[in-house]
Amino acid sequence: MLNEFKKFILKGNVVDLSTGVIIGAAFGGIVTGFTKGVVEPLLAMLGGNPEVGLKIGPFDLGIIISAIISFLITAAVVFFVIVKPANKLMSLMKKEEEAAPSAPPADIVLLTEIRDLLKK
């Protein structure tokens, strides 16, 4: 059982996933800071308090509405500030890779040299 656990832990996918989770958690702080420091003050200047209060009996639906609005703002920030520029950068890198011609394999180069020598 210990060997199985070692194999599981040392798989590349587990390491990649754990690294992604750690980086994602750290990145969450950046997104939260940007949202609270830039986006929410802009919204407050435009429309007032970003917190919504809507009590119906013992239930406070305002908390749910505020959470949904906060999620949408965070998702928009992530999409427009990170995902779109990253996709653009990746597409530029992919075009550069496609544009650069790859060197022919060694056996093709050797056969080409032999052919050229035989022509002479």
N, C-alpha and C positions, 0 to 999 in steps of 0.2 A: 504494500500500500504506500509506503514511503517513496519507493521508486516511481510509482505512478504520479504521486504528488510532485516530485522533482521534474518529471517530464512535462507535467501540466504547467508548472511555474515557469519553466525555461522555454516554453513555446514562444515563438516570435509574436504571435497574436496577443498573448497575454501581456507581454512587455509593452507592445505598441498601444494596447488598450489602456493600460495603467498610466503610461506616459500621457496619453491623450486626456485622460480624466484629470490628472494633476495639472496639466497645462490649461485645460478648460476651466478648472476651478480658479486658477490664478488669473486667467483672462476675464473671468466673470467679474472680478474686482475692477478691472479696467472699464468694462462695459457699464457696470453700476456707477462708477465714478463719473463717466462721461454723461450718462443719463441724468444723474442727480445734479451734476455740476453745470451742465450746458443745456440739455433738452428741457428739463423741468423748469428752470428759471425762465427760459423762453416761453414755455406754455403759461407760466404764472403771469408774465408780462402781458400775454395776449388775452388770457381768460380768467385769471384768478387762481383759486385754490385747486390743486390737482387732486385732492382727496374728495371723494364723493360720499355723501351720507344719505342713505335711503333705508330707513327702518320701517319694516312692516311687521307689526306685532313684536315678538321677541327676536325676530330675525333681522340682521343688518345686511341687506343686499349691497350696500355701498362698498363693503369690503371686497366683495366678489367683483363688482364693477371696477373698482380701483385696481385690483389685481389683474384683471383682463386688460385694462388700459395700460398698466405698467408693462405687462408682457408684450403688448403690441408695440409700445414705444421701444422697448429693449430689442425686440426682433427687428424693427425697422433700422435701429442704429447698427446692429450687427450686420444686417443685409447691405445697407448702403455704405457703411464705413469700412467693412472688412470683406464681405463676400464678393461684392461687385469688383472692388479693386484687385482682390486676389485672383478672381476669375480672369480679369483682363490681363494681369501679369502672367498667369499660366498660359493663356492663349498666345501672348507674345513670345513666351519661351518656347512653346510648341512650334510656332511658325519658324523661329530661328533654327530649331532642331531639324525641321523638315527642309528648310532652305539649304542647310549645310550638307553637301553631298558626302556620303560615306565612302571611305576608301574601299576599293574592291578587295575581296579576300586574297590572301597570299597565293593560293593556287592559281587564281585567275591572272594575277600579275606575272607569275612564273610562266604560265602558258602563253601569255601575250609576248613576253620576252623571247621565248623559244620560237614562236611564230615569226617575230620580227627578224630573228637571227637566220631562220631558214629562208626568208625572203631575200636576204642579202646573199 
